[in-house]
Amino acid sequence: MSRRHRAGCVRGERGRELRRRLAARDGARCLYCALPFPRPEDATLDHFVPYSLWRTNRPANLVLACVPCNNAKGATLPYTLVVLLLAGSRRAGWGWTA
């Protein structure tokens, strides 16, 4: 399996520190399946809004995820975010129906 690294990706001690900060912010568990991490350093960093849509490595767009969940999500929007966006569009009167 090849790993890709984007400009500004966070590795090494800086990456470990970021994972610790995200664990303190969100809890030391996978955002998607709630699997607890014994050590935050064991988690992967996932772009909540895919990097292809929002090209940033800001902590506001990063969450901790286990490898299977991170791979399953890939470059898609999380289902809960899609539901919220669609609900907001209906309230705004965009005319979309389900």
C-alpha angles and dihedrals in degrees: 000000000000122000122216122209122202127208108278094019113160116238137151122020091340090057093047090051091049091051090051090051092048090049089053090048100044105015127265095280140093110277092219107041100016092234106163119235116222086208124017088224088070091064127090123231113242127192102231090203103039116260088236089064100035112024100206138111093201115141089240088071098038127089135171116256137170116247096254093050093044091051093045093051093047113158096339131110115254112260093239091055091050091051091050092048092050092047090051092049091054092051089050089057098244088148099239116146131193 
